Amino acid sequence: MATLRVTQVKSANSAKKNQAETLRTLGLRKIGDVVEREDLPHYRGMVNTVIHLVSVEEVD
């Protein structure tokens, strides 16, 4: 199964509250943090919510 590598590239300071909470739920706390999550629909939805704050790569 594929994996998503999510990297935070922008600050959540100016983001809406739900976007900042989504970053925390993904495990991202500061710029430069990287997490790997399984490529599941609920993780894709979270990433789509904060797509302007993160960088996403698919890893096999």
PyMOL commands that set and color helices and strands:
alter all, ss='L'
color gray80, all
select helices_A, chain A and resi 17-26+41-49
alter helices_A, ss='H'
color red, helices_A
select strands_A, chain A and resi 3-8+34-38+54-59
alter strands_A, ss='S'
color yellow, strands_A
deselect
rebuild
show_as cartoon
